[in-house]
Amino acid sequence: MSETVYNRIALLRAERNVTRRQLAEALGVHYQTVGYLERGEYSPSLYLALRIAGYFEVPVEVVFSTSPFPRIGERSA
């Protein structure tokens, strides 16, 4: 069983025109941490995941999932 955590951080940042550096500063983390999160190279703590969701004002499951998100334009099965 894979322990990969998928996320939509890059998509949310793009929608809101937020840079990695701006998000990192708001969260109190290094901007490279945001890049690691976006690429799935680092899984956030629950605390950080909740803070990211709070920053974007969405439920945490909109940002993070244990299964891949459908591609934009694809219908869910």
N, CA and C atoms as a LAMMPS dump frame, in Angstrom:
ITEM: TIMESTEP
0
ITEM: NUMBER OF ATOMS
231
ITEM: BOX BOUNDS ff ff ff
-5.0000000000000000e+02 5.0000000000000000e+02
-5.0000000000000000e+02 5.0000000000000000e+02
-5.0000000000000000e+02 5.0000000000000000e+02
ITEM: ATOMS id mol type element x y z
1 1 1 N 0.843 -1.182 0
2 1 2 C 0 0 0
3 1 3 C 0.889 1.246 0
4 2 1 N 0.646 2.132 -0.92
5 2 2 C 1.437 3.351 -1.052
6 2 3 C 1.022 4.384 -0.009
7 3 1 N 1.989 5.145 0.478
8 3 2 C 1.685 6.212 1.423
9 3 3 C 1.81 7.573 0.751
10 4 1 N 1.588 7.605 -0.56
11 4 2 C 1.659 8.855 -1.31
12 4 3 C 0.485 9.747 -0.945
13 5 1 N 0.772 11.03 -0.759
14 5 2 C -0.269 12.018 -0.528
15 5 3 C -0.292 12.924 -1.752
16 6 1 N -1.414 12.924 -2.454
17 6 2 C -1.587 13.765 -3.634
18 6 3 C -2.121 15.119 -3.193
19 7 1 N -1.81 16.143 -3.972
20 7 2 C -2.286 17.464 -3.579
21 7 3 C -2.58 18.335 -4.795
22 8 1 N -3.306 19.386 -4.516
23 8 2 C -3.672 20.377 -5.531
24 8 3 C -3.094 21.752 -5.185
25 9 1 N -1.994 21.793 -4.494
26 9 2 C -1.434 23.074 -4.075
27 9 3 C -1.096 23.946 -5.276
28 10 1 N -0.418 23.391 -6.27
29 10 2 C -0.019 24.183 -7.441
30 10 3 C -1.253 24.74 -8.164
31 11 1 N -2.286 23.926 -8.302
32 11 2 C -3.515 24.368 -8.954
33 11 3 C -4.16 25.512 -8.171
34 12 1 N -4.245 25.356 -6.866
35 12 2 C -4.848 26.408 -6.04
36 12 3 C -4.021 27.687 -6.088
37 13 1 N -2.704 27.535 -6.072
38 13 2 C -1.834 28.724 -6.163
39 13 3 C -2.062 29.439 -7.481
40 14 1 N -2.134 28.673 -8.575
41 14 2 C -2.32 29.265 -9.9
42 14 3 C -3.667 29.974 -10.002
43 15 1 N -4.706 29.344 -9.482
44 15 2 C -6.039 29.953 -9.518
45 15 3 C -6.078 31.286 -8.784
46 16 1 N -5.295 31.374 -7.731
47 16 2 C -5.318 32.573 -6.886
48 16 3 C -4.135 33.505 -7.126
49 17 1 N -3.309 33.148 -8.112
50 17 2 C -2.144 33.968 -8.463
51 17 3 C -1.222 34.202 -7.264
52 18 1 N -0.896 33.11 -6.572
53 18 2 C -0.031 33.145 -5.39
54 18 3 C 1.271 32.435 -5.741
55 19 1 N 2.402 33.049 -5.447
56 19 2 C 3.692 32.409 -5.707
57 19 3 C 4.023 31.42 -4.594
58 20 1 N 4.972 30.55 -4.865
59 20 2 C 5.442 29.632 -3.82
60 20 3 C 5.972 30.424 -2.634
61 21 1 N 6.699 31.481 -2.926
62 21 2 C 7.278 32.289 -1.855
63 21 3 C 6.191 32.944 -1.001
64 22 1 N 5.14 33.46 -1.641
65 22 2 C 4.045 34.088 -0.888
66 22 3 C 3.351 33.065 0.012
67 23 1 N 3.089 31.888 -0.524
68 23 2 C 2.451 30.848 0.272
69 23 3 C 3.352 30.439 1.43
70 24 1 N 4.624 30.246 1.145
71 24 2 C 5.574 29.851 2.184
72 24 3 C 5.625 30.881 3.306
73 25 1 N 5.679 32.153 2.945
74 25 2 C 5.725 33.209 3.963
75 25 3 C 4.461 33.2 4.816
76 26 1 N 3.312 32.991 4.189
77 26 2 C 2.05 32.958 4.926
78 26 3 C 1.996 31.774 5.893
79 27 1 N 2.651 30.676 5.51
80 27 2 C 2.635 29.463 6.325
81 27 3 C 3.8 29.381 7.298
82 28 1 N 4.804 30.23 7.108
83 28 2 C 5.975 30.191 7.98
84 28 3 C 6.911 29.041 7.662
85 29 1 N 6.972 28.658 6.378
86 29 2 C 7.887 27.588 5.951
87 29 3 C 8.792 28.129 4.845
88 30 1 N 9.833 27.398 4.51
89 30 2 C 10.734 27.786 3.434
90 30 3 C 10.022 27.574 2.101
91 31 1 N 10.27 28.457 1.137
92 31 2 C 9.581 28.33 -0.157
93 31 3 C 9.884 27.001 -0.838
94 32 1 N 11.067 26.423 -0.594
95 32 2 C 11.372 25.123 -1.202
96 32 3 C 10.474 24.025 -0.64
97 33 1 N 10.022 24.192 0.585
98 33 2 C 9.1 23.22 1.181
99 33 3 C 7.817 23.155 0.368
100 34 1 N 7.332 24.302 -0.093
101 34 2 C 6.127 24.333 -0.923
102 34 3 C 6.373 23.541 -2.207
103 35 1 N 7.537 23.71 -2.812
104 35 2 C 7.881 22.949 -4.015
105 35 3 C 7.929 21.459 -3.744
106 36 1 N 8.528 21.063 -2.624
107 36 2 C 8.577 19.639 -2.274
108 36 3 C 7.17 19.081 -2.087
109 37 1 N 6.306 19.853 -1.444
110 37 2 C 4.92 19.422 -1.248
111 37 3 C 4.214 19.247 -2.588
112 38 1 N 4.347 20.25 -3.457
113 38 2 C 3.67 20.205 -4.753
114 38 3 C 4.097 19.004 -5.587
115 39 1 N 5.357 18.662 -5.52
116 39 2 C 5.876 17.532 -6.312
117 39 3 C 5.655 16.183 -5.63
118 40 1 N 5.104 16.194 -4.441
119 40 2 C 4.867 14.952 -3.717
120 40 3 C 6.123 14.352 -3.122
121 41 1 N 7.176 15.155 -2.986
122 41 2 C 8.429 14.676 -2.415
123 41 3 C 8.416 14.753 -0.889
124 42 1 N 7.408 15.382 -0.351
125 42 2 C 7.292 15.577 1.083
126 42 3 C 5.812 15.575 1.432
127 43 1 N 5.438 14.81 2.447
128 43 2 C 4.054 14.803 2.917
129 43 3 C 3.956 15.72 4.131
130 44 1 N 2.979 16.599 4.148
131 44 2 C 2.885 17.547 5.243
132 44 3 C 2.394 16.893 6.526
133 45 1 N 2.717 17.509 7.645
134 45 2 C 2.11 17.109 8.906
135 45 3 C 0.63 17.46 8.827
136 46 1 N -0.154 16.891 9.685
137 46 2 C -1.571 17.224 9.723
138 46 3 C -1.746 18.72 9.981
139 47 1 N -0.947 19.255 10.882
140 47 2 C -1.013 20.681 11.208
141 47 3 C -0.761 21.541 9.971
142 48 1 N 0.288 21.222 9.214
143 48 2 C 0.605 21.998 8.021
144 48 3 C -0.479 21.826 6.954
145 49 1 N -0.993 20.615 6.791
146 49 2 C -2.06 20.373 5.812
147 49 3 C -3.291 21.217 6.147
148 50 1 N -3.644 21.277 7.412
149 50 2 C -4.8 22.073 7.829
150 50 3 C -4.548 23.561 7.622
151 51 1 N -3.32 24.002 7.854
152 51 2 C -2.995 25.412 7.644
153 51 3 C -3.036 25.771 6.159
154 52 1 N -2.582 24.862 5.299
155 52 2 C -2.642 25.106 3.853
156 52 3 C -4.1 25.207 3.416
157 53 1 N -4.93 24.279 3.849
158 53 2 C -6.352 24.318 3.511
159 53 3 C -6.984 25.611 4.031
160 54 1 N -6.622 26.008 5.226
161 54 2 C -7.144 27.241 5.792
162 54 3 C -6.719 28.463 4.994
163 55 1 N -5.483 28.457 4.527
164 55 2 C -4.99 29.571 3.713
165 55 3 C -5.851 29.739 2.459
166 56 1 N -6.171 28.629 1.816
167 56 2 C -6.971 28.675 0.596
168 56 3 C -8.48 28.698 0.881
169 57 1 N -8.838 28.596 2.148
170 57 2 C -10.243 28.633 2.588
171 57 3 C -11.082 27.533 1.942
172 58 1 N -10.514 26.327 1.957
173 58 2 C -11.206 25.147 1.437
174 58 3 C -11.026 24.006 2.425
175 59 1 N -11.891 22.992 2.378
176 59 2 C -11.691 21.809 3.229
177 59 3 C -10.378 21.106 2.864
178 60 1 N -9.76 20.47 3.826
179 60 2 C -8.46 19.822 3.609
180 60 3 C -8.533 18.773 2.501
181 61 1 N -9.676 18.107 2.343
182 61 2 C -9.781 17.074 1.299
183 61 3 C -9.861 17.665 -0.1
184 62 1 N -10.06 18.963 -0.226
185 62 2 C -9.985 19.62 -1.537
186 62 3 C -8.52 19.758 -1.954
187 63 1 N -7.636 19.882 -0.968
188 63 2 C -6.211 20.084 -1.239
189 63 3 C -5.451 18.763 -1.279
190 64 1 N -5.78 17.835 -0.391
191 64 2 C -5.009 16.603 -0.23
192 64 3 C -5.882 15.363 -0.391
193 65 1 N -5.271 14.287 -0.911
194 65 2 C -5.972 13.019 -1.084
195 65 3 C -4.958 11.875 -1.046
196 66 1 N -5.437 10.699 -0.679
197 66 2 C -4.576 9.512 -0.722
198 66 3 C -4.686 8.801 -2.062
199 67 1 N -5.567 9.279 -2.944
200 67 2 C -5.647 8.74 -4.306
201 67 3 C -5.525 9.91 -5.284
202 68 1 N -5.057 9.633 -6.49
203 68 2 C -4.868 10.722 -7.456
204 68 3 C -6.17 11.468 -7.741
205 69 1 N -6.051 12.761 -7.896
206 69 2 C -7.203 13.569 -8.284
207 69 3 C -7.466 13.342 -9.769
208 70 1 N -8.752 13.385 -10.195
209 70 2 C -9.014 13.268 -11.634
210 70 3 C -8.424 14.481 -12.359
211 71 1 N -8.005 14.264 -13.561
212 71 2 C -7.485 15.374 -14.367
213 71 3 C -8.621 16.322 -14.664
214 72 1 N -8.319 17.583 -14.831
215 72 2 C -9.339 18.571 -15.141
216 72 3 C -10.022 18.178 -16.439
217 73 1 N -11.329 18.169 -16.409
218 73 2 C -12.106 17.79 -17.585
219 73 3 C -12.513 16.325 -17.592
220 74 1 N -11.886 15.512 -16.728
221 74 2 C -12.266 14.091 -16.635
222 74 3 C -13.429 13.943 -15.67
223 75 1 N -14.276 12.999 -15.967
224 75 2 C -15.38 12.703 -15.053
225 75 3 C -14.889 11.697 -14.026
226 76 1 N -15.431 11.828 -12.812
227 76 2 C -15.102 10.855 -11.776
228 76 3 C -15.803 9.545 -12.061
229 77 1 N -15.151 8.453 -11.708
230 77 2 C -15.73 7.129 -11.959
231 77 3 C -16.785 6.804 -10.935
